[in-house]
């Protein structure tokens, strides 16, 4: 990727995809796109593809994934609420 030396901090990247994805996924399937904004240069678009095939999970695979998801949420603790600034009186 070419970037101008005098470009400064004008580089931004964004991943665009439609998800969540459902198995089966075949190796090579296009799942999204990486868009790199390089300031004054045209945006660089790179397809994001699956590096491996994913078969649909059976009952035990789905139950294990659900249990892991629940454990991760429990271990994360309560979500912090956004701070609200007090109005100056």
C-alpha positions in Angstrom: 0.0 0.0 0.0 1.4 3.4 -1.0 1.0 6.2 1.4 2.3 9.8 0.8 5.2 10.7 3.2 3.7 14.1 3.8 0.2 12.7 4.4 0.4 13.0 8.2 -2.2 11.2 10.2 -4.8 11.1 7.5 -5.1 7.3 7.3 -8.3 5.6 8.5 -9.5 2.1 8.0 -13.0 0.6 8.2 -14.2 -3.0 7.9 -17.6 -3.4 6.2 -19.5 -6.6 6.4 -22.9 -8.0 6.7 -23.1 -10.3 9.7 -23.5 -12.3 11.8 -22.4 -15.1 9.5 -24.1 -18.5 9.4 -22.3 -21.7 8.7 -21.5 -23.3 6.4 -18.8 -21.0 5.1 -16.6 -22.1 2.3 -12.9 -21.3 2.1 -12.5 -18.3 -0.2 -16.0 -16.9 0.4 -16.0 -13.1 0.5 -17.2 -12.0 3.9 -16.6 -8.3 3.8 -14.3 -5.5 2.7 -11.5 -3.5 4.2 -11.6 0.2 3.1 -8.5 2.3 3.8 -8.9 6.0 3.4 -5.5 7.5 2.5 -6.3 11.2 2.6 -6.0 12.7 -0.8 -5.4 9.4 -2.6 -8.3 7.2 -3.7 -9.6 4.8 -1.1 -8.0 1.3 -1.1 -10.6 -1.5 -1.0 -9.5 -5.0 -0.1 -11.9 -8.0 0.0 -11.9 -10.0 3.2 -12.2 -13.7 2.5 -12.6 -16.8 4.7 -9.2 -18.5 5.2 -10.8 -21.8 6.1 -14.1 -23.7 5.6 -16.5 -23.8 8.5 -19.1 -26.6 8.7 -22.4 -26.2 10.4 -22.2 -27.2 14.1 -24.3 -30.0 15.6 -26.2 -29.9 18.9 -23.2 -30.3 21.1 -21.1 -27.7 19.2 -24.0 -25.2 19.5 -24.5 -25.9 23.3 -20.7 -25.5 23.9 -20.6 -22.2 22.1 -23.7 -21.0 24.0 -22.1 -22.0 27.3 -18.8 -20.3 26.4 -20.7 -17.1 25.5 -22.6 -17.1 28.8 -19.4 -17.6 30.8 -17.7 -14.8 29.0 -20.5 -12.5 29.8 -20.5 -13.5 33.4 -16.8 -13.1 33.7 -17.0 -9.6 32.1 -19.1 -8.3 35.1 -21.7 -5.6 34.9 -21.5 -3.3 32.0 -20.4 0.2 33.0 -23.1 2.8 32.4 -22.0 5.9 30.5 -21.2 8.8 32.8 -23.7 11.6 32.7 -22.3 15.1 33.3 -24.1 17.1 36.0 -25.5 20.3 34.8 -23.9 23.5 36.2 -26.4 25.4 38.3 
